[in-house]
């Protein structure tokens, strides 16, 4: 950016003044980069209280299959104990052939290891079950 400033004379001795804007542009670009880097960090670290649970009233249909996992990790098909995962897969293959396919509802004990529940999920996957749900207890009233 250049500016011509005329003198008091007839214009023979004109003085030309220039403002160097390069340092200003450099500083502004550095600030822009700093803001672009820090804004995503600030927006994702906002403390938010998320909902802890969702209460949804579900109707248990007679055709739904209920598989339970107790505290020791034993698997039950309704009330019948299952020896191993292969036996569960065989039972679930018969269920998966039904039209419409019933939903498998898994009841896992809160203090059970995930291994038992994981075996049930693996058996459902191997048998071709499409719908798997988890049954939970609603919280106590007022809490």
Secondary structure, 3 states (H helix, E strand, C coil): CEEEECCCCCCCCCEEEECCCHHHHHHHHHHHHHHHHHHHHHHHCCCCCCCCCCCCCCCCCCCCEEEEECCCCCEEECCEECCCHHHHHHHHHHHHCCCCCCCEEEEECCCCCHHHHHHHHHHHHHHCCCCEEECCCCCCCCC
